[in-house]
Amino acid sequence: MPLPDEIEFIITTDPELMGSYQLDTGGDFEHTIIVSSARCGHAYTALTTLAHEACHMSFHKQKGDKWLHHGVEFRRRCKMIANEWGFDGLEL
């Protein structure tokens, strides 16, 4: 995982978006995680969304463009992060 000062966290009110991970958009941060307050009205939902986007973030350096997809390897990583953070792996 990258260092915290390499990650930008953004809260949006976009009702179409649950969360999003963006890699190197050319700004001050290499990583950006966005969570929508319109879709994540409870702390638990916001945390599981953050964990899901962290899966994308942790996956990209090892697998290149595969970090965009929700394939078998990605699901395996979700379960690993869910176990570490105390969530149900199927929720991520």
Secondary structure, DSSP 8 states (H G I E B T S, - for coil): ---GGGEEEEEE--TT-SEEEEE--SSS-SEEEEEETTT--SHHHHHHHHHHHHHHHHHHHHHGGGGGS--HHHHHHHHHHHHHHT--GGG-
